[in-house]
Amino acid sequence: MVKKKFLDKRRKVVQELHSSGEARDYKETIAELLESLGVDFESHWSEDENDDYDGFMFSFDPPWNRIWYIIKNPFGGSDLELGLDYDFDISFGRSCWSFFPTAEGHRGFCDMIKAILSNNAASVSCIVEGEYKASGILVRELMDENDMRLLERIAERDYYRNSHDVDHTMNSMVSVPLKKELRKLRSKKGWTAYYVFWNPKFNKTVDFIRA
């Protein structure tokens, strides 16, 4: 029920934004960006009958007319996966995000790609007693290691693996149940922030232990 409510809400927002076009309209622009960055990448298309790649999924519907770009990680860490259909989708480490099909969404999408590739962004996870509770892609100053603020940011950017009802905006989302859950776990057991960077040599853990 919660997932259906979330999907209905998201589809409504996407439909309202379709006057601005669709993310797949930018496929050549994104390919040019990746070429300019000098990265090794491959592309896939869901409508190619000879291409059996089905990629990551940001909705519970099968992909239709979706273009994927897979940026290979030369450092042996997580690849960076991009998906273009109605929205701009991005997946890295244990985290993911989706940008609306607008000029602002396109800018945010490109900025996040460049931030990840320059190690100015990371997939940051909340771990409690060895179990992953939430993960989000945090960019630049959002990676600040301040206990409660960091936990809030992760909760605001935990996207498609989150089963809670959410209100997704351009740069964050609001999931009150998820925030409450993480605050409760934090107050009882403490937690660990695990950072995954494009270059794994920068990966780190930060422990917030309750006395």
RADAVEN-V960186 format. One record per residue. N is the residue number from 1. RES is the residue in one letter. BURIAL is + if it has 24 or more other C-alpha atoms within 12 Angstrom, else -. Layout:
n->(N;N)
res->(RES;RES)
burial->(BURIAL;BURIAL)
This chain:
n->(1;2;3;4;5;6;7;8;9;10;11;12;13;14;15;16;17;18;19;20;21;22;23;24;25;26;27;28;29;30;31;32;33;34;35;36;37;38;39;40;41;42;43;44;45;46;47;48;49;50;51;52;53;54;55;56;57;58;59;60;61;62;63;64;65;66;67;68;69;70;71;72;73;74;75;76;77;78;79;80;81;82;83;84;85;86;87;88;89;90;91;92;93;94;95;96;97;98;99;100;101;102;103;104;105;106;107;108;109;110;111;112;113;114;115;116;117;118;119;120;121;122;123;124;125;126;127;128;129;130;131;132;133;134;135;136;137;138;139;140;141;142;143;144;145;146;147;148;149;150;151;152;153;154;155;156;157;158;159;160;161;162;163;164;165;166;167;168;169;170;171;172;173;174;175;176;177;178;179;180;181;182;183;184;185;186;187;188;189;190;191;192;193;194;195;196;197;198;199;200;201;202;203;204;205;206;207;208;209;210;211)
res->(M;V;K;K;K;F;L;D;K;R;R;K;V;V;Q;E;L;H;S;S;G;E;A;R;D;Y;K;E;T;I;A;E;L;L;E;S;L;G;V;D;F;E;S;H;W;S;E;D;E;N;D;D;Y;D;G;F;M;F;S;F;D;P;P;W;N;R;I;W;Y;I;I;K;N;P;F;G;G;S;D;L;E;L;G;L;D;Y;D;F;D;I;S;F;G;R;S;C;W;S;F;F;P;T;A;E;G;H;R;G;F;C;D;M;I;K;A;I;L;S;N;N;A;A;S;V;S;C;I;V;E;G;E;Y;K;A;S;G;I;L;V;R;E;L;M;D;E;N;D;M;R;L;L;E;R;I;A;E;R;D;Y;Y;R;N;S;H;D;V;D;H;T;M;N;S;M;V;S;V;P;L;K;K;E;L;R;K;L;R;S;K;K;G;W;T;A;Y;Y;V;F;W;N;P;K;F;N;K;T;V;D;F;I;R;A)
burial->(-;-;-;-;-;+;+;-;-;+;-;-;-;+;-;-;-;-;-;-;-;+;+;+;+;+;+;-;-;+;+;-;+;+;-;-;-;-;+;-;+;-;+;+;+;+;-;-;-;-;-;-;-;+;+;+;+;+;+;-;-;-;+;-;-;+;+;+;+;+;+;+;-;-;-;-;-;+;+;+;+;+;+;+;+;+;+;+;+;+;+;+;+;+;+;+;+;+;+;+;+;+;-;-;+;+;-;+;+;+;+;+;+;+;+;+;+;-;+;+;+;+;+;+;+;+;+;+;-;-;-;+;+;+;+;+;+;+;+;-;-;+;+;-;+;-;+;+;-;+;+;+;+;+;+;+;+;+;+;+;+;+;-;+;+;+;+;+;-;+;+;+;+;+;+;-;-;+;+;-;-;+;+;-;+;+;-;-;-;+;+;+;+;+;+;+;+;+;+;-;-;-;-;-;-;+;+;+;-;-;-)
